[in-house]
Amino acid sequence: MIRILYFARFREQLGLAEEALARPSGIDTLADLLGHLRSRGGPWAETLPEGERLMMAVNQELARPETPIRDGDEVGIFPPVTGG
């Protein structure tokens, strides 16, 4: 299982703060996971479209799309932070 946490506008748009997902076969990286989430269609495809600027973390460490994920990992997905 992978625990996925959604933050800020992603949480609002999806109506979901977190979920536990049994890691499907072939989902080995964050990019794979995002593709899987987008394939759900509807609000998932609209909220996390290809090319959307977002930040991700694995086990509370910032990560890149090619970062591997494993069962037991916690993945955070959040919009980029802007300074001011």
PyMOL Python script that loads the backbone (N, CA, C, O; Angstrom):
from pymol import cmd

cmd.read_pdbstr("""\
ATOM      1  N   MET A   1       0.831  -1.189   0.000  1.00  0.00           N
ATOM      2  CA  MET A   1       0.000   0.000   0.000  1.00  0.00           C
ATOM      3  C   MET A   1       0.875   1.251   0.000  1.00  0.00           C
ATOM      4  O   MET A   1       1.943   1.287   0.611  1.00  0.00           O
ATOM      5  N   ILE A   2       0.401   2.255  -0.688  1.00  0.00           N
ATOM      6  CA  ILE A   2       1.020   3.573  -0.705  1.00  0.00           C
ATOM      7  C   ILE A   2       0.009   4.536  -0.094  1.00  0.00           C
ATOM      8  O   ILE A   2      -1.173   4.500  -0.434  1.00  0.00           O
ATOM      9  N   ARG A   3       0.464   5.375   0.787  1.00  0.00           N
ATOM     10  CA  ARG A   3      -0.409   6.405   1.364  1.00  0.00           C
ATOM     11  C   ARG A   3      -0.161   7.686   0.572  1.00  0.00           C
ATOM     12  O   ARG A   3       0.970   8.168   0.496  1.00  0.00           O
ATOM     13  N   ILE A   4      -1.215   8.228  -0.013  1.00  0.00           N
ATOM     14  CA  ILE A   4      -1.104   9.440  -0.825  1.00  0.00           C
ATOM     15  C   ILE A   4      -1.812  10.572  -0.088  1.00  0.00           C
ATOM     16  O   ILE A   4      -2.974  10.446   0.299  1.00  0.00           O
ATOM     17  N   LEU A   5      -1.094  11.680   0.100  1.00  0.00           N
ATOM     18  CA  LEU A   5      -1.644  12.865   0.754  1.00  0.00           C
ATOM     19  C   LEU A   5      -1.784  13.972  -0.274  1.00  0.00           C
ATOM     20  O   LEU A   5      -0.849  14.240  -1.028  1.00  0.00           O
ATOM     21  N   TYR A   6      -2.942  14.616  -0.314  1.00  0.00           N
ATOM     22  CA  TYR A   6      -3.205  15.719  -1.233  1.00  0.00           C
ATOM     23  C   TYR A   6      -3.286  17.010  -0.428  1.00  0.00           C
ATOM     24  O   TYR A   6      -3.945  17.060   0.611  1.00  0.00           O
ATOM     25  N   PHE A   7      -2.614  18.054  -0.909  1.00  0.00           N
ATOM     26  CA  PHE A   7      -2.542  19.307  -0.169  1.00  0.00           C
ATOM     27  C   PHE A   7      -3.135  20.466  -0.962  1.00  0.00           C
ATOM     28  O   PHE A   7      -3.224  20.429  -2.189  1.00  0.00           O
ATOM     29  N   ALA A   8      -3.539  21.497  -0.222  1.00  0.00           N
ATOM     30  CA  ALA A   8      -3.990  22.790  -0.755  1.00  0.00           C
ATOM     31  C   ALA A   8      -5.097  22.595  -1.793  1.00  0.00           C
ATOM     32  O   ALA A   8      -6.068  21.882  -1.539  1.00  0.00           O
ATOM     33  N   ARG A   9      -4.954  23.220  -2.950  1.00  0.00           N
ATOM     34  CA  ARG A   9      -6.040  23.189  -3.937  1.00  0.00           C
ATOM     35  C   ARG A   9      -6.294  21.790  -4.481  1.00  0.00           C
ATOM     36  O   ARG A   9      -7.408  21.493  -4.912  1.00  0.00           O
ATOM     37  N   PHE A  10      -5.274  20.916  -4.469  1.00  0.00           N
ATOM     38  CA  PHE A  10      -5.497  19.543  -4.933  1.00  0.00           C
ATOM     39  C   PHE A  10      -6.490  18.838  -4.004  1.00  0.00           C
ATOM     40  O   PHE A  10      -7.374  18.118  -4.467  1.00  0.00           O
ATOM     41  N   ARG A  11      -6.343  19.043  -2.722  1.00  0.00           N
ATOM     42  CA  ARG A  11      -7.278  18.447  -1.750  1.00  0.00           C
ATOM     43  C   ARG A  11      -8.684  18.985  -1.997  1.00  0.00           C
ATOM     44  O   ARG A  11      -9.658  18.232  -1.985  1.00  0.00           O
ATOM     45  N   GLU A  12      -8.778  20.297  -2.219  1.00  0.00           N
ATOM     46  CA  GLU A  12     -10.090  20.907  -2.443  1.00  0.00           C
ATOM     47  C   GLU A  12     -10.726  20.414  -3.738  1.00  0.00           C
ATOM     48  O   GLU A  12     -11.912  20.084  -3.759  1.00  0.00           O
ATOM     49  N   GLN A  13      -9.951  20.361  -4.816  1.00  0.00           N
ATOM     50  CA  GLN A  13     -10.499  19.974  -6.113  1.00  0.00           C
ATOM     51  C   GLN A  13     -10.885  18.497  -6.159  1.00  0.00           C
ATOM     52  O   GLN A  13     -11.857  18.128  -6.818  1.00  0.00           O
ATOM     53  N   LEU A  14     -10.131  17.659  -5.464  1.00  0.00           N
ATOM     54  CA  LEU A  14     -10.430  16.228  -5.470  1.00  0.00           C
ATOM     55  C   LEU A  14     -11.408  15.837  -4.373  1.00  0.00           C
ATOM     56  O   LEU A  14     -11.995  14.756  -4.412  1.00  0.00           O
ATOM     57  N   GLY A  15     -11.583  16.734  -3.382  1.00  0.00           N
ATOM     58  CA  GLY A  15     -12.462  16.417  -2.267  1.00  0.00           C
ATOM     59  C   GLY A  15     -11.921  15.284  -1.416  1.00  0.00           C
ATOM     60  O   GLY A  15     -12.678  14.515  -0.824  1.00  0.00           O
ATOM     61  N   LEU A  16     -10.590  15.191  -1.364  1.00  0.00           N
ATOM     62  CA  LEU A  16      -9.943  14.073  -0.696  1.00  0.00           C
ATOM     63  C   LEU A  16      -8.626  14.549  -0.102  1.00  0.00           C
ATOM     64  O   LEU A  16      -7.805  15.137  -0.807  1.00  0.00           O
ATOM     65  N   ALA A  17      -8.416  14.304   1.184  1.00  0.00           N
ATOM     66  CA  ALA A  17      -7.160  14.704   1.826  1.00  0.00           C
ATOM     67  C   ALA A  17      -6.100  13.623   1.698  1.00  0.00           C
ATOM     68  O   ALA A  17      -4.910  13.920   1.589  1.00  0.00           O
ATOM     69  N   GLU A  18      -6.532  12.373   1.712  1.00  0.00           N
ATOM     70  CA  GLU A  18      -5.575  11.275   1.599  1.00  0.00           C
ATOM     71  C   GLU A  18      -6.295  10.009   1.177  1.00  0.00           C
ATOM     72  O   GLU A  18      -7.518   9.897   1.261  1.00  0.00           O
ATOM     73  N   GLU A  19      -5.490   9.061   0.722  1.00  0.00           N
ATOM     74  CA  GLU A  19      -6.017   7.747   0.370  1.00  0.00           C
ATOM     75  C   GLU A  19      -4.908   6.717   0.486  1.00  0.00           C
ATOM     76  O   GLU A  19      -3.724   7.046   0.404  1.00  0.00           O
ATOM     77  N   ALA A  20      -5.302   5.481   0.677  1.00  0.00           N
ATOM     78  CA  ALA A  20      -4.373   4.360   0.650  1.00  0.00           C
ATOM     79  C   ALA A  20      -4.616   3.632  -0.668  1.00  0.00           C
ATOM     80  O   ALA A  20      -5.757   3.327  -1.016  1.00  0.00           O
ATOM     81  N   LEU A  21      -3.558   3.360  -1.382  1.00  0.00           N
ATOM     82  CA  LEU A  21      -3.667   2.745  -2.699  1.00  0.00           C
ATOM     83  C   LEU A  21      -2.793   1.509  -2.746  1.00  0.00           C
ATOM     84  O   LEU A  21      -1.595   1.581  -2.471  1.00  0.00           O
ATOM     85  N   ALA A  22      -3.379   0.382  -3.091  1.00  0.00           N
ATOM     86  CA  ALA A  22      -2.582  -0.812  -3.349  1.00  0.00           C
ATOM     87  C   ALA A  22      -1.782  -0.530  -4.623  1.00  0.00           C
ATOM     88  O   ALA A  22      -2.359  -0.251  -5.674  1.00  0.00           O
ATOM     89  N   ARG A  23      -0.465  -0.605  -4.527  1.00  0.00           N
ATOM     90  CA  ARG A  23       0.379  -0.227  -5.661  1.00  0.00           C
ATOM     91  C   ARG A  23       0.175  -1.207  -6.807  1.00  0.00           C
ATOM     92  O   ARG A  23       0.546  -2.376  -6.705  1.00  0.00           O
ATOM     93  N   PRO A  24      -0.421  -0.723  -7.909  1.00  0.00           N
ATOM     94  CA  PRO A  24      -0.645  -1.591  -9.058  1.00  0.00           C
ATOM     95  C   PRO A  24       0.675  -2.004  -9.708  1.00  0.00           C
ATOM     96  O   PRO A  24       1.675  -1.292  -9.617  1.00  0.00           O
ATOM     97  N   SER A  25       0.663  -3.134 -10.346  1.00  0.00           N
ATOM     98  CA  SER A  25       1.827  -3.604 -11.080  1.00  0.00           C
ATOM     99  C   SER A  25       2.235  -2.562 -12.106  1.00  0.00           C
ATOM    100  O   SER A  25       1.379  -2.005 -12.793  1.00  0.00           O
ATOM    101  N   GLY A  26       3.522  -2.292 -12.220  1.00  0.00           N
ATOM    102  CA  GLY A  26       4.017  -1.330 -13.195  1.00  0.00           C
ATOM    103  C   GLY A  26       4.082   0.092 -12.682  1.00  0.00           C
ATOM    104  O   GLY A  26       4.544   0.981 -13.397  1.00  0.00           O
ATOM    105  N   ILE A  27       3.633   0.328 -11.463  1.00  0.00           N
ATOM    106  CA  ILE A  27       3.713   1.665 -10.872  1.00  0.00           C
ATOM    107  C   ILE A  27       4.971   1.673  -9.995  1.00  0.00           C
ATOM    108  O   ILE A  27       4.932   1.291  -8.825  1.00  0.00           O
ATOM    109  N   ASP A  28       6.082   2.116 -10.588  1.00  0.00           N
ATOM    110  CA  ASP A  28       7.375   2.046  -9.911  1.00  0.00           C
ATOM    111  C   ASP A  28       7.974   3.401  -9.575  1.00  0.00           C
ATOM    112  O   ASP A  28       8.899   3.482  -8.767  1.00  0.00           O
ATOM    113  N   THR A  29       7.458   4.478 -10.185  1.00  0.00           N
ATOM    114  CA  THR A  29       7.995   5.820  -9.956  1.00  0.00           C
ATOM    115  C   THR A  29       6.841   6.787  -9.694  1.00  0.00           C
ATOM    116  O   THR A  29       5.672   6.450  -9.887  1.00  0.00           O
ATOM    117  N   LEU A  30       7.192   7.989  -9.252  1.00  0.00           N
ATOM    118  CA  LEU A  30       6.155   9.010  -9.072  1.00  0.00           C
ATOM    119  C   LEU A  30       5.468   9.330 -10.395  1.00  0.00           C
ATOM    120  O   LEU A  30       4.256   9.543 -10.424  1.00  0.00           O
ATOM    121  N   ALA A  31       6.218   9.367 -11.479  1.00  0.00           N
ATOM    122  CA  ALA A  31       5.610   9.633 -12.791  1.00  0.00           C
ATOM    123  C   ALA A  31       4.582   8.550 -13.131  1.00  0.00           C
ATOM    124  O   ALA A  31       3.506   8.854 -13.646  1.00  0.00           O
ATOM    125  N   ASP A  32       4.909   7.301 -12.846  1.00  0.00           N
ATOM    126  CA  ASP A  32       3.957   6.204 -13.079  1.00  0.00           C
ATOM    127  C   ASP A  32       2.696   6.404 -12.244  1.00  0.00           C
ATOM    128  O   ASP A  32       1.579   6.204 -12.723  1.00  0.00           O
ATOM    129  N   LEU A  33       2.892   6.804 -10.988  1.00  0.00           N
ATOM    130  CA  LEU A  33       1.751   7.016 -10.095  1.00  0.00           C
ATOM    131  C   LEU A  33       0.857   8.135 -10.610  1.00  0.00           C
ATOM    132  O   LEU A  33      -0.367   8.000 -10.622  1.00  0.00           O
ATOM    133  N   LEU A  34       1.465   9.244 -11.037  1.00  0.00           N
ATOM    134  CA  LEU A  34       0.661  10.347 -11.580  1.00  0.00           C
ATOM    135  C   LEU A  34      -0.118   9.897 -12.808  1.00  0.00           C
ATOM    136  O   LEU A  34      -1.288  10.249 -12.964  1.00  0.00           O
ATOM    137  N   GLY A  35       0.516   9.126 -13.677  1.00  0.00           N
ATOM    138  CA  GLY A  35      -0.186   8.600 -14.849  1.00  0.00           C
ATOM    139  C   GLY A  35      -1.373   7.735 -14.448  1.00  0.00           C
ATOM    140  O   GLY A  35      -2.442   7.807 -15.054  1.00  0.00           O
ATOM    141  N   HIS A  36      -1.172   6.922 -13.428  1.00  0.00           N
ATOM    142  CA  HIS A  36      -2.251   6.066 -12.930  1.00  0.00           C
ATOM    143  C   HIS A  36      -3.405   6.905 -12.383  1.00  0.00           C
ATOM    144  O   HIS A  36      -4.571   6.629 -12.669  1.00  0.00           O
ATOM    145  N   LEU A  37      -3.075   7.929 -11.596  1.00  0.00           N
ATOM    146  CA  LEU A  37      -4.122   8.790 -11.038  1.00  0.00           C
ATOM    147  C   LEU A  37      -4.872   9.515 -12.150  1.00  0.00           C
ATOM    148  O   LEU A  37      -6.097   9.618 -12.099  1.00  0.00           O
ATOM    149  N   ARG A  38      -4.155  10.020 -13.154  1.00  0.00           N
ATOM    150  CA  ARG A  38      -4.809  10.705 -14.285  1.00  0.00           C
ATOM    151  C   ARG A  38      -5.740   9.775 -15.039  1.00  0.00           C
ATOM    152  O   ARG A  38      -6.779  10.203 -15.541  1.00  0.00           O
ATOM    153  N   SER A  39      -5.372   8.510 -15.119  1.00  0.00           N
ATOM    154  CA  SER A  39      -6.183   7.557 -15.884  1.00  0.00           C
ATOM    155  C   SER A  39      -7.548   7.314 -15.251  1.00  0.00           C
ATOM    156  O   SER A  39      -8.422   6.713 -15.876  1.00  0.00           O
ATOM    157  N   ARG A  40      -7.739   7.772 -14.021  1.00  0.00           N
ATOM    158  CA  ARG A  40      -9.056   7.672 -13.388  1.00  0.00           C
ATOM    159  C   ARG A  40     -10.061   8.577 -14.078  1.00  0.00           C
ATOM    160  O   ARG A  40     -11.269   8.383 -13.944  1.00  0.00           O
ATOM    161  N   GLY A  41      -9.569   9.565 -14.817  1.00  0.00           N
ATOM    162  CA  GLY A  41     -10.446  10.480 -15.545  1.00  0.00           C
ATOM    163  C   GLY A  41     -11.095  11.506 -14.630  1.00  0.00           C
ATOM    164  O   GLY A  41     -10.690  11.676 -13.480  1.00  0.00           O
ATOM    165  N   GLY A  42     -12.098  12.180 -15.150  1.00  0.00           N
ATOM    166  CA  GLY A  42     -12.868  13.159 -14.383  1.00  0.00           C
ATOM    167  C   GLY A  42     -12.004  14.163 -13.657  1.00  0.00           C
ATOM    168  O   GLY A  42     -11.090  14.741 -14.244  1.00  0.00           O
ATOM    169  N   PRO A  43     -12.291  14.378 -12.362  1.00  0.00           N
ATOM    170  CA  PRO A  43     -11.545  15.394 -11.607  1.00  0.00           C
ATOM    171  C   PRO A  43     -10.054  15.078 -11.504  1.00  0.00           C
ATOM    172  O   PRO A  43      -9.241  15.989 -11.354  1.00  0.00           O
ATOM    173  N   TRP A  44      -9.686  13.800 -11.583  1.00  0.00           N
ATOM    174  CA  TRP A  44      -8.268  13.431 -11.508  1.00  0.00           C
ATOM    175  C   TRP A  44      -7.514  13.959 -12.721  1.00  0.00           C
ATOM    176  O   TRP A  44      -6.446  14.556 -12.588  1.00  0.00           O
ATOM    177  N   ALA A  45      -8.068  13.737 -13.887  1.00  0.00           N
ATOM    178  CA  ALA A  45      -7.429  14.213 -15.118  1.00  0.00           C
ATOM    179  C   ALA A  45      -7.435  15.738 -15.180  1.00  0.00           C
ATOM    180  O   ALA A  45      -6.506  16.342 -15.716  1.00  0.00           O
ATOM    181  N   GLU A  46      -8.480  16.362 -14.633  1.00  0.00           N
ATOM    182  CA  GLU A  46      -8.574  17.824 -14.645  1.00  0.00           C
ATOM    183  C   GLU A  46      -7.633  18.464 -13.618  1.00  0.00           C
ATOM    184  O   GLU A  46      -7.033  19.502 -13.896  1.00  0.00           O
ATOM    185  N   THR A  47      -7.502  17.863 -12.455  1.00  0.00           N
ATOM    186  CA  THR A  47      -6.696  18.432 -11.373  1.00  0.00           C
ATOM    187  C   THR A  47      -5.208  18.172 -11.569  1.00  0.00           C
ATOM    188  O   THR A  47      -4.384  19.017 -11.220  1.00  0.00           O
ATOM    189  N   LEU A  48      -4.856  17.022 -12.121  1.00  0.00           N
ATOM    190  CA  LEU A  48      -3.456  16.625 -12.292  1.00  0.00           C
ATOM    191  C   LEU A  48      -3.108  16.411 -13.762  1.00  0.00           C
ATOM    192  O   LEU A  48      -2.527  15.381 -14.103  1.00  0.00           O
ATOM    193  N   PRO A  49      -3.449  17.362 -14.649  1.00  0.00           N
ATOM    194  CA  PRO A  49      -3.219  17.133 -16.076  1.00  0.00           C
ATOM    195  C   PRO A  49      -1.725  17.049 -16.397  1.00  0.00           C
ATOM    196  O   PRO A  49      -0.879  17.557 -15.662  1.00  0.00           O
ATOM    197  N   GLU A  50      -1.441  16.407 -17.492  1.00  0.00           N
ATOM    198  CA  GLU A  50      -0.067  16.330 -17.993  1.00  0.00           C
ATOM    199  C   GLU A  50       0.484  17.748 -18.110  1.00  0.00           C
ATOM    200  O   GLU A  50      -0.190  18.630 -18.642  1.00  0.00           O
ATOM    201  N   GLY A  51       1.686  17.974 -17.623  1.00  0.00           N
ATOM    202  CA  GLY A  51       2.305  19.287 -17.692  1.00  0.00           C
ATOM    203  C   GLY A  51       1.945  20.206 -16.537  1.00  0.00           C
ATOM    204  O   GLY A  51       2.488  21.307 -16.446  1.00  0.00           O
ATOM    205  N   GLU A  52       1.047  19.788 -15.653  1.00  0.00           N
ATOM    206  CA  GLU A  52       0.670  20.587 -14.483  1.00  0.00           C
ATOM    207  C   GLU A  52       1.880  20.764 -13.580  1.00  0.00           C
ATOM    208  O   GLU A  52       2.599  19.806 -13.298  1.00  0.00           O
ATOM    209  N   ARG A  53       2.099  21.980 -13.132  1.00  0.00           N
ATOM    210  CA  ARG A  53       3.184  22.227 -12.182  1.00  0.00           C
ATOM    211  C   ARG A  53       2.731  21.760 -10.809  1.00  0.00           C
ATOM    212  O   ARG A  53       1.714  22.216 -10.287  1.00  0.00           O
ATOM    213  N   LEU A  54       3.490  20.854 -10.238  1.00  0.00           N
ATOM    214  CA  LEU A  54       3.193  20.366  -8.910  1.00  0.00           C
ATOM    215  C   LEU A  54       4.484  19.930  -8.242  1.00  0.00           C
ATOM    216  O   LEU A  54       5.514  19.763  -8.895  1.00  0.00           O
ATOM    217  N   MET A  55       4.413  19.753  -6.958  1.00  0.00           N
ATOM    218  CA  MET A  55       5.547  19.256  -6.196  1.00  0.00           C
ATOM    219  C   MET A  55       5.128  17.940  -5.559  1.00  0.00           C
ATOM    220  O   MET A  55       3.956  17.712  -5.261  1.00  0.00           O
ATOM    221  N   MET A  56       6.125  17.080  -5.361  1.00  0.00           N
ATOM    222  CA  MET A  56       5.858  15.781  -4.761  1.00  0.00           C
ATOM    223  C   MET A  56       6.922  15.484  -3.718  1.00  0.00           C
ATOM    224  O   MET A  56       8.048  15.976  -3.789  1.00  0.00           O
ATOM    225  N   ALA A  57       6.540  14.681  -2.765  1.00  0.00           N
ATOM    226  CA  ALA A  57       7.471  14.229  -1.743  1.00  0.00           C
ATOM    227  C   ALA A  57       7.235  12.740  -1.512  1.00  0.00           C
ATOM    228  O   ALA A  57       6.108  12.252  -1.596  1.00  0.00           O
ATOM    229  N   VAL A  58       8.313  12.037  -1.221  1.00  0.00           N
ATOM    230  CA  VAL A  58       8.219  10.635  -0.831  1.00  0.00           C
ATOM    231  C   VAL A  58       8.805  10.535   0.568  1.00  0.00           C
ATOM    232  O   VAL A  58       9.961  10.888   0.802  1.00  0.00           O
ATOM    233  N   ASN A  59       7.999  10.057   1.479  1.00  0.00           N
ATOM    234  CA  ASN A  59       8.414   9.941   2.877  1.00  0.00           C
ATOM    235  C   ASN A  59       8.961  11.262   3.415  1.00  0.00           C
ATOM    236  O   ASN A  59       9.983  11.307   4.100  1.00  0.00           O
ATOM    237  N   GLN A  60       8.241  12.339   3.080  1.00  0.00           N
ATOM    238  CA  GLN A  60       8.499  13.697   3.555  1.00  0.00           C
ATOM    239  C   GLN A  60       9.799  14.304   3.037  1.00  0.00           C
ATOM    240  O   GLN A  60      10.345  15.224   3.645  1.00  0.00           O
ATOM    241  N   GLU A  61      10.298  13.783   1.904  1.00  0.00           N
ATOM    242  CA  GLU A  61      11.454  14.377   1.240  1.00  0.00           C
ATOM    243  C   GLU A  61      11.052  14.742  -0.180  1.00  0.00           C
ATOM    244  O   GLU A  61      10.489  13.918  -0.900  1.00  0.00           O
ATOM    245  N   LEU A  62      11.342  15.984  -0.590  1.00  0.00           N
ATOM    246  CA  LEU A  62      11.003  16.396  -1.946  1.00  0.00           C
ATOM    247  C   LEU A  62      11.578  15.408  -2.945  1.00  0.00           C
ATOM    248  O   LEU A  62      12.685  14.896  -2.775  1.00  0.00           O
ATOM    249  N   ALA A  63      10.810  15.155  -3.982  1.00  0.00           N
ATOM    250  CA  ALA A  63      11.188  14.121  -4.948  1.00  0.00           C
ATOM    251  C   ALA A  63      10.873  14.577  -6.364  1.00  0.00           C
ATOM    252  O   ALA A  63      10.113  15.520  -6.583  1.00  0.00           O
ATOM    253  N   ARG A  64      11.478  13.882  -7.316  1.00  0.00           N
ATOM    254  CA  ARG A  64      11.286  14.157  -8.739  1.00  0.00           C
ATOM    255  C   ARG A  64      10.427  13.058  -9.361  1.00  0.00           C
ATOM    256  O   ARG A  64      10.244  12.004  -8.751  1.00  0.00           O
ATOM    257  N   PRO A  65       9.901  13.284 -10.561  1.00  0.00           N
ATOM    258  CA  PRO A  65       9.047  12.270 -11.185  1.00  0.00           C
ATOM    259  C   PRO A  65       9.696  10.888 -11.309  1.00  0.00           C
ATOM    260  O   PRO A  65       9.002   9.873 -11.256  1.00  0.00           O
ATOM    261  N   GLU A  66      11.006  10.843 -11.471  1.00  0.00           N
ATOM    262  CA  GLU A  66      11.686   9.547 -11.644  1.00  0.00           C
ATOM    263  C   GLU A  66      12.007   8.855 -10.317  1.00  0.00           C
ATOM    264  O   GLU A  66      12.594   7.773 -10.314  1.00  0.00           O
ATOM    265  N   THR A  67      11.631   9.462  -9.199  1.00  0.00           N
ATOM    266  CA  THR A  67      11.884   8.860  -7.889  1.00  0.00           C
ATOM    267  C   THR A  67      11.101   7.557  -7.757  1.00  0.00           C
ATOM    268  O   THR A  67       9.897   7.525  -8.009  1.00  0.00           O
ATOM    269  N   PRO A  68      11.787   6.479  -7.361  1.00  0.00           N
ATOM    270  CA  PRO A  68      11.075   5.208  -7.177  1.00  0.00           C
ATOM    271  C   PRO A  68      10.143   5.256  -5.972  1.00  0.00           C
ATOM    272  O   PRO A  68      10.403   5.960  -4.996  1.00  0.00           O
ATOM    273  N   ILE A  69       9.064   4.503  -6.057  1.00  0.00           N
ATOM    274  CA  ILE A  69       8.150   4.344  -4.925  1.00  0.00           C
ATOM    275  C   ILE A  69       7.978   2.863  -4.648  1.00  0.00           C
ATOM    276  O   ILE A  69       8.049   2.023  -5.546  1.00  0.00           O
ATOM    277  N   ARG A  70       7.748   2.570  -3.374  1.00  0.00           N
ATOM    278  CA  ARG A  70       7.609   1.184  -2.931  1.00  0.00           C
ATOM    279  C   ARG A  70       6.419   1.077  -1.985  1.00  0.00           C
ATOM    280  O   ARG A  70       5.925   2.077  -1.466  1.00  0.00           O
ATOM    281  N   ASP A  71       5.977  -0.141  -1.778  1.00  0.00           N
ATOM    282  CA  ASP A  71       4.925  -0.367  -0.789  1.00  0.00           C
ATOM    283  C   ASP A  71       5.381   0.194   0.550  1.00  0.00           C
ATOM    284  O   ASP A  71       6.540   0.039   0.934  1.00  0.00           O
ATOM    285  N   GLY A  72       4.473   0.839   1.249  1.00  0.00           N
ATOM    286  CA  GLY A  72       4.766   1.425   2.548  1.00  0.00           C
ATOM    287  C   GLY A  72       5.175   2.885   2.478  1.00  0.00           C
ATOM    288  O   GLY A  72       5.272   3.546   3.512  1.00  0.00           O
ATOM    289  N   ASP A  73       5.419   3.406   1.265  1.00  0.00           N
ATOM    290  CA  ASP A  73       5.806   4.807   1.126  1.00  0.00           C
ATOM    291  C   ASP A  73       4.620   5.733   1.337  1.00  0.00           C
ATOM    292  O   ASP A  73       3.466   5.364   1.115  1.00  0.00           O
ATOM    293  N   GLU A  74       4.937   6.943   1.770  1.00  0.00           N
ATOM    294  CA  GLU A  74       3.965   8.025   1.855  1.00  0.00           C
ATOM    295  C   GLU A  74       4.327   9.040   0.774  1.00  0.00           C
ATOM    296  O   GLU A  74       5.456   9.526   0.721  1.00  0.00           O
ATOM    297  N   VAL A  75       3.365   9.353  -0.080  1.00  0.00           N
ATOM    298  CA  VAL A  75       3.573  10.294  -1.189  1.00  0.00           C
ATOM    299  C   VAL A  75       2.710  11.520  -0.947  1.00  0.00           C
ATOM    300  O   VAL A  75       1.501  11.408  -0.745  1.00  0.00           O
ATOM    301  N   GLY A  76       3.332  12.687  -0.967  1.00  0.00           N
ATOM    302  CA  GLY A  76       2.610  13.944  -0.864  1.00  0.00           C
ATOM    303  C   GLY A  76       2.584  14.631  -2.218  1.00  0.00           C
ATOM    304  O   GLY A  76       3.602  14.698  -2.907  1.00  0.00           O
ATOM    305  N   ILE A  77       1.423  15.138  -2.595  1.00  0.00           N
ATOM    306  CA  ILE A  77       1.264  15.862  -3.864  1.00  0.00           C
ATOM    307  C   ILE A  77       0.694  17.232  -3.531  1.00  0.00           C
ATOM    308  O   ILE A  77      -0.361  17.337  -2.906  1.00  0.00           O
ATOM    309  N   PHE A  78       1.400  18.290  -3.953  1.00  0.00           N
ATOM    310  CA  PHE A  78       0.959  19.632  -3.605  1.00  0.00           C
ATOM    311  C   PHE A  78       1.385  20.631  -4.681  1.00  0.00           C
ATOM    312  O   PHE A  78       2.347  20.393  -5.411  1.00  0.00           O
ATOM    313  N   PRO A  79       0.659  21.755  -4.772  1.00  0.00           N
ATOM    314  CA  PRO A  79       1.012  22.785  -5.743  1.00  0.00           C
ATOM    315  C   PRO A  79       2.348  23.413  -5.372  1.00  0.00           C
ATOM    316  O   PRO A  79       2.741  23.390  -4.205  1.00  0.00           O
ATOM    317  N   PRO A  80       3.045  23.972  -6.350  1.00  0.00           N
ATOM    318  CA  PRO A  80       4.292  24.654  -6.027  1.00  0.00           C
ATOM    319  C   PRO A  80       4.030  25.826  -5.090  1.00  0.00           C
ATOM    320  O   PRO A  80       3.001  26.497  -5.181  1.00  0.00           O
ATOM    321  N   VAL A  81       4.953  26.053  -4.214  1.00  0.00           N
ATOM    322  CA  VAL A  81       4.840  27.149  -3.245  1.00  0.00           C
ATOM    323  C   VAL A  81       5.363  28.423  -3.888  1.00  0.00           C
ATOM    324  O   VAL A  81       6.408  28.425  -4.540  1.00  0.00           O
ATOM    325  N   THR A  82       4.627  29.496  -3.697  1.00  0.00           N
ATOM    326  CA  THR A  82       5.086  30.779  -4.215  1.00  0.00           C
ATOM    327  C   THR A  82       5.526  31.651  -3.065  1.00  0.00           C
ATOM    328  O   THR A  82       4.938  31.619  -1.984  1.00  0.00           O
ATOM    329  N   GLY A  83       6.544  32.416  -3.299  1.00  0.00           N
ATOM    330  CA  GLY A  83       7.057  33.299  -2.253  1.00  0.00           C
ATOM    331  C   GLY A  83       6.413  34.671  -2.354  1.00  0.00           C
ATOM    332  O   GLY A  83       5.676  34.958  -3.297  1.00  0.00           O
ATOM    333  N   GLY A  84       6.696  35.498  -1.390  1.00  0.00           N
ATOM    334  CA  GLY A  84       6.097  36.814  -1.481  1.00  0.00           C
ATOM    335  C   GLY A  84       6.576  37.769  -0.458  1.00  0.00           C
ATOM    336  O   GLY A  84       6.138  38.919  -0.435  1.00  0.00           O
TER     337      GLY A  84
END
""", "prot")
cmd.dss("prot")
cmd.show_as("cartoon", "prot")
cmd.util.cbc("prot")
cmd.orient("prot")
